[in-house]
Amino acid sequence: MSLTVLMNAGPWLSVPPPGYGGIENIIATLVPELRRLGVRVVLASVDSSTLPVDEKISVFPDGQFGALQRPYNQVCGIAQAHLGGVVRALHARDDIDLVHDHVEAVGLATLAAMGPDAPPALHTLHWDLAKHPALYGNLDGGDRIRVNGVSAAQLARAPRALRDHSVGHVHLSTPLAVDADRRPRPDKGDYLIVLGRINPGKGQDVAARLAQRVGVPLVLAGPVGPYHRPEDLAAAGDEARQNPDVRFFYDEVAPHVDGDLVRWVGTVAGQERDDLLAGARASLFPLRWEEPGGTAVVESLALGTPVVATARGCLPELIEHGRTGLLTTDEDELADLVLAAGALDADECRREAATRFTPAVMAQRYVGLYEQVRRGATARRLQPA
């Protein structure tokens, strides 16, 4: 395949990220498979990214994620500076066939504003589409800009203008799904895990209260705001409370974290993360929001750990109730489901992941979307005036 794609990962974290980083991990999963399919990849990220690519574009030497705790007027230029570097590169060269953008809001707005002479672009929506109603409700990218979701449920809640630019959805994947059905059955402990950034939408406070109520140990694994380790958060002092996720943790979660039945271990990565997830009785997702993609869900399945969750967002698309997990619309029912999760078969979870959520499946789907977006943009340019 003769195709050069500018993959815009953004300025927040390196690719792959050092620990937590949902979007950056997905890009790190997608790009090697695209290159195996013959796609040439130019990565727009920070200079510390180590993902093997054909070329790299960067404005910042390192990830700027830590700046996100500061007031908007101090950080609003970071994403714009990064996109400025992308735009300069697109103006300076003519070999980019398509831009695949992953930068929330400003990526889409910038690419749409570039006009008809810029390359076609596919903007992947990784987040809650209710966040930017003025942008999404008035989007006009012509025939050059298209978007895709990471689940059907996510796109179903999108404003009409955004749906009009959609070419469908692509479920997220994980390298852990490759040959997941051929790995030995994991040894299971008697604990639950919530894997992900600690914030109200993920419901870690619900999980902590539930663990205390049913007496099942719970591990909370993920950052609190920009703080990846408990000692980092402790050292930050009262200033850290300016971050809403930090306030949520201290006010709603920390009172239930006793270091014994409920533990917060911070960000875990690599083999430590995999072992912790594989050994759990179940992954718990007591969601308060419409989860758009569910990276941690597919990772859990790949490691043979069933999912217990509220049936919101993409969860019903990823989990088969009674086979790979247990879903409910009633938060109070989660305790009963946690106690029942031990009866589910880890092998069923791993077989599902190996079939549906491998990087190869995701990459093939994206290559199809790339061609669809390019054909649409070319057809309009070739139409007679």
Number of C-alpha atoms within 10 A of each C-alpha: 10 8 17 18 21 25 24 22 25 30 26 23 25 26 28 21 20 15 19 22 19 19 22 23 21 20 18 23 23 23 22 19 18 20 18 12 16 13 18 22 23 19 26 25 27 24 17 16 23 13 17 15 15 12 11 18 18 19 18 18 13 16 19 17 15 12 15 16 18 13 11 10 7 11 14 13 11 19 18 16 14 24 23 14 15 26 15 10 15 17 12 9 8 10 12 18 18 22 24 23 22 21 22 17 15 14 22 24 16 15 23 20 11 14 14 15 9 20 22 26 26 27 23 22 23 21 16 17 19 14 10 12 13 10 16 20 15 12 20 18 22 13 19 26 27 30 24 23 26 22 24 18 20 23 23 13 15 19 19 15 15 22 20 13 20 20 16 15 21 19 22 28 30 26 20 20 26 19 15 23 21 11 13 9 15 16 12 17 13 12 20 26 27 25 28 23 23 24 22 18 15 21 19 30 23 21 26 27 18 21 21 16 10 12 12 18 21 29 28 24 26 24 26 27 24 19 19 19 17 14 10 13 19 11 11 11 9 11 9 20 17 13 16 15 20 24 18 19 20 15 12 19 24 17 12 20 21 12 12 10 16 25 18 23 15 25 21 20 16 9 9 10 14 16 14 20 29 26 19 27 30 34 28 31 29 26 21 18 14 21 23 24 29 22 21 20 27 30 25 30 33 34 27 35 33 33 33 29 28 23 23 20 24 20 26 17 14 23 23 15 16 14 18 27 30 24 24 17 12 11 16 11 13 23 16 10 19 23 14 16 21 16 11 20 17 27 24 18 26 29 20 22 30 24 14 17 25 25 25 22 18 21 22 15 14 19 16 10 20 22 13 15 22 20 15 15 20 14 10 12 14 8 7 5 4
